[in-house]
């Protein structure tokens, strides 16, 4: 294995290699599809925001630019100073994710002309934030 390898063992429910075994074998960063390990890489991070952003502009489809915008929005949520071997991607239920993705996707849809209506991306983010709030009372 190369120095400081990154392993993405994505199979569910049984990954190709358990994170503990990958660490023992020398992996520095491990991503998994399972929620019971750090760095869960799962489409649940992207889909709520992708759909909200696309719906809010009445997009005629979801194009590559919108998907790339979603990925970049997720990546930008991790400050470089917070990066850690066990924290390279936000947690699936991080409340910042869906609003950031929805905003980026809505903007990308408008930038690429697949929107049917024009909206303020900030309003898309705020609407998404309100929809994802959990009342703890």
Protein Blocks (a to p, Z undefined) as FASTA:
>chain_A
ZZhiacddfbcfbdfbdfklmmmnopabdcdfbfkbghiacfklmmmmmmmmmmmnopab
dcfklmmmmmmmmmmmpcfklgcfklcbccfklcklmmmmmmmmmmmmmmnopafbdcdf
klmmmmmmmmmpccfZZ
